[in-house]
Each structure stands twice: as C-alpha cells, then as structure tokens.
Amino acid sequence: MIKKQYTEEFKEQLLKECQEVGNVSLVALRHNISSNTIHGWIRSIRKRGSVKPLHRNEEKRILEIEKRLEDVSRENNTLKKLLGEKELELAIIRELRDRVNPR
C-alpha cells in the first residue's frame, strides 16, 4: 500500500477547517482521510506551538443558537400575525365609529 503524501498547504487548510467546524471526524469524512492522520498533524503542529486547541463545544453551541433562532423566528412570526389581526380589528372599529358618529 502506497502512503499518500499531502502538501503543507493542504494540511493547513484542513486544520483550519477543523478549527472552524470543531469536529475532526467530520472534516476527515468530507475529505476521505483518516481522522487519526489529521490528529497526527494537529499533534505535530501543537508541538511547534502554532495552532490553537480545537473547541469541541463549538458545534453544540452553534446548534443551540440555531435552535434559539428558530424559536425566536417562530415567535416573531406569531407576533406579526397578531399585530396584523389587531390592526384589522382597529380599522373595523374606526370604520364603525365613523358610521355611527360622522364628523
């Protein structure tokens, strides 16, 4: 079996992607590379002191924020609908008032 050689540029690109995504396994699957290979790159770069530790909770945090955004969007749509209904009710009341008490 031939050992595949990756360029330093490619390794840096994947390590940056790992930091952004926060999940080495996911990046490894995307690029059809063993996660152990990427972890080896991370270890060697950490020894040189040129990469920040990965934040494993970032993906969880992003999912929580996305769920909260969905909830707030749903609530916002409900409030917009209620506001529209109230504006319609107010317009009807004003029209009835003007019919009963013309100015």
Residue frames relative to the residue before (quaternion, step in Angstrom):
aa qw qx qy qz dx dy dz
M 1.0000 0.0000 0.0000 0.0000 0.00 0.00 0.00
I 0.3503 -0.7468 0.5336 0.1868 3.56 -0.85 1.00
K 0.3683 -0.7184 0.5491 0.2161 3.54 -0.92 0.97
K 0.3571 -0.7538 0.5164 0.1941 3.56 -0.74 1.08
Q 0.2498 -0.7564 0.5904 0.1300 3.56 -0.99 0.90
Y 0.1544 -0.7816 0.6007 0.0672 3.56 -0.91 0.96
T 0.4884 -0.6574 0.4834 0.3091 3.57 -1.05 0.75
E 0.6220 -0.5370 0.4148 0.3907 3.55 -1.24 0.46
E 0.6047 0.5624 -0.3470 0.4444 3.59 1.07 -0.75
F 0.6646 0.5072 -0.2916 0.4648 3.55 0.92 -0.98
K 0.6465 0.5186 -0.3156 0.4620 3.57 0.95 -0.90
E 0.6618 0.5049 -0.3056 0.4623 3.59 0.90 -0.92
Q 0.6328 0.5347 -0.3240 0.4568 3.56 1.02 -0.84
L 0.6858 0.4758 -0.2853 0.4711 3.58 0.90 -0.90
L 0.6433 0.5136 -0.3288 0.4629 3.59 0.99 -0.76
K 0.6262 0.5165 -0.3347 0.4786 3.58 1.05 -0.74
E 0.6429 0.5172 -0.3143 0.4695 3.58 0.98 -0.85
C 0.6251 0.5353 -0.3337 0.4597 3.59 1.03 -0.79
Q 0.6558 0.5006 -0.3156 0.4687 3.58 0.98 -0.80
E 0.6676 0.5017 -0.3050 0.4579 3.59 0.95 -0.85
V 0.7205 0.4306 -0.2402 0.4877 3.57 0.90 -0.96
G 0.2976 -0.7800 0.4971 0.2366 3.56 1.03 -0.79
N 0.7178 0.3638 -0.2301 0.5472 3.57 1.25 0.32
V 0.3137 -0.7825 0.5126 0.1626 3.57 -0.26 1.30
S 0.6470 0.5428 -0.3281 0.4233 3.60 0.91 -0.88
L 0.6487 0.5197 -0.3162 0.4573 3.57 0.97 -0.84
V 0.6563 0.4938 -0.3059 0.4815 3.58 0.93 -0.89
A 0.6323 0.5350 -0.3302 0.4528 3.59 0.98 -0.83
L 0.6563 0.5031 -0.3102 0.4690 3.60 0.95 -0.85
R 0.6329 0.5497 -0.3308 0.4333 3.58 0.96 -0.87
H 0.7900 0.3175 -0.1419 0.5049 3.57 0.97 -0.89
N 0.4222 -0.7382 0.4367 0.2935 3.57 1.32 0.24
I 0.4697 0.6164 -0.4621 0.4312 3.54 0.92 1.07
S 0.5472 -0.6043 0.4620 0.3491 3.56 -1.11 0.63
S 0.4881 -0.6568 0.4834 0.3109 3.57 -0.95 0.85
N 0.5801 0.5768 -0.3733 0.4374 3.60 1.16 -0.53
T 0.6092 0.5454 -0.3458 0.4603 3.58 1.07 -0.70
I 0.6799 0.4760 -0.2915 0.4756 3.57 0.88 -0.95
H 0.6334 0.5197 -0.3387 0.4626 3.59 0.97 -0.77
G 0.6139 0.5395 -0.3394 0.4657 3.59 1.09 -0.67
W 0.6356 0.5118 -0.3240 0.4787 3.59 0.99 -0.81
I 0.6437 0.5244 -0.3215 0.4553 3.57 0.96 -0.88
R 0.6533 0.5136 -0.3170 0.4571 3.59 0.92 -0.90
S 0.6868 0.4825 -0.3017 0.4522 3.58 0.84 -0.90
I 0.6663 0.4790 -0.3128 0.4783 3.60 1.00 -0.71
R 0.6187 0.5345 -0.3497 0.4574 3.60 1.04 -0.68
K 0.6073 0.5512 -0.3524 0.4507 3.58 1.05 -0.72
R 0.6801 0.4473 -0.2756 0.5112 3.56 1.12 -0.70
G 0.4247 -0.7463 0.4248 0.2865 3.58 1.30 -0.23
S 0.5581 0.6427 -0.3779 0.3642 3.59 1.08 0.57
V 0.7150 0.3640 -0.2809 0.5266 3.60 1.14 0.41
K 0.4460 -0.6752 0.5220 0.2696 3.55 -1.10 0.74
P 0.5660 -0.5772 0.4452 0.3852 3.61 -1.13 0.48
L 0.5065 -0.6436 0.4792 0.3155 3.57 -1.10 0.67
H 0.3338 -0.7226 0.5722 0.1974 3.54 -1.10 0.74
R 0.2584 -0.8084 0.5130 0.1289 3.55 -0.24 1.26
N 0.6754 0.5005 -0.3018 0.4498 3.60 1.13 -0.51
E 0.4509 0.7137 -0.4487 0.2932 3.60 1.22 -0.17
E 0.6632 0.5008 -0.3211 0.4542 3.60 0.86 -0.89
K 0.6388 0.5164 -0.3228 0.4701 3.59 0.97 -0.84
R 0.6499 0.5218 -0.3067 0.4597 3.57 0.98 -0.90
I 0.6470 0.5147 -0.3146 0.4665 3.58 0.97 -0.85
L 0.6500 0.5118 -0.3205 0.4613 3.60 0.94 -0.84
E 0.6397 0.5152 -0.3232 0.4700 3.59 1.02 -0.79
I 0.6547 0.5031 -0.3108 0.4708 3.58 0.97 -0.85
E 0.6464 0.5150 -0.3236 0.4606 3.60 0.97 -0.81
K 0.6396 0.5099 -0.3272 0.4732 3.60 1.00 -0.79
R 0.6461 0.5138 -0.3136 0.4693 3.58 0.96 -0.88
L 0.6326 0.5280 -0.3250 0.4641 3.58 1.02 -0.80
E 0.6355 0.5174 -0.3249 0.4721 3.60 0.98 -0.81
D 0.6558 0.5128 -0.3094 0.4597 3.59 0.93 -0.92
V 0.6769 0.4836 -0.2924 0.4716 3.58 0.89 -0.93
S 0.6358 0.5224 -0.3309 0.4620 3.61 1.01 -0.76
R 0.6402 0.5145 -0.3192 0.4728 3.58 1.00 -0.84
E 0.6585 0.5009 -0.3022 0.4734 3.58 0.94 -0.91
N 0.6373 0.5309 -0.3224 0.4561 3.59 0.98 -0.83
N 0.6562 0.5036 -0.3120 0.4674 3.60 0.95 -0.85
T 0.6267 0.5272 -0.3298 0.4696 3.60 1.03 -0.77
L 0.6760 0.4912 -0.2934 0.4643 3.57 0.91 -0.91
K 0.6187 0.5311 -0.3444 0.4654 3.61 1.04 -0.71
K 0.6453 0.5166 -0.3142 0.4668 3.57 1.00 -0.87
L 0.6572 0.5036 -0.3070 0.4692 3.59 0.93 -0.89
L 0.6372 0.5249 -0.3287 0.4587 3.58 0.98 -0.82
G 0.6430 0.5217 -0.3179 0.4619 3.58 0.97 -0.84
E 0.6511 0.5097 -0.3106 0.4689 3.57 0.98 -0.85
K 0.6676 0.4969 -0.3010 0.4657 3.60 0.94 -0.87
E 0.6345 0.5155 -0.3364 0.4674 3.59 1.01 -0.74
L 0.6367 0.5160 -0.3203 0.4753 3.58 1.04 -0.76
E 0.6392 0.5174 -0.3206 0.4701 3.59 0.95 -0.88
L 0.6614 0.5100 -0.3032 0.4588 3.58 0.92 -0.90
A 0.6434 0.5134 -0.3243 0.4662 3.59 0.98 -0.81
I 0.6446 0.5093 -0.3187 0.4728 3.60 1.00 -0.80
I 0.6504 0.5115 -0.3155 0.4645 3.60 0.91 -0.89
R 0.6612 0.4985 -0.3141 0.4644 3.61 0.92 -0.84
E 0.6451 0.5150 -0.3246 0.4618 3.57 0.98 -0.80
L 0.6509 0.4995 -0.3128 0.4785 3.60 0.96 -0.84
R 0.6327 0.5349 -0.3282 0.4537 3.58 0.98 -0.85
D 0.6827 0.4883 -0.2907 0.4593 3.57 0.92 -0.91
R 0.6248 0.5199 -0.3461 0.4686 3.62 1.10 -0.56
V 0.6915 0.4689 -0.2759 0.4753 3.58 0.97 -0.89
N 0.8017 0.1347 -0.0389 0.5810 3.59 0.90 -0.93
P 0.0929 -0.8134 0.5717 0.0545 3.61 0.24 1.17
R 0.4603 -0.7065 0.4716 0.2582 3.57 -1.01 0.71
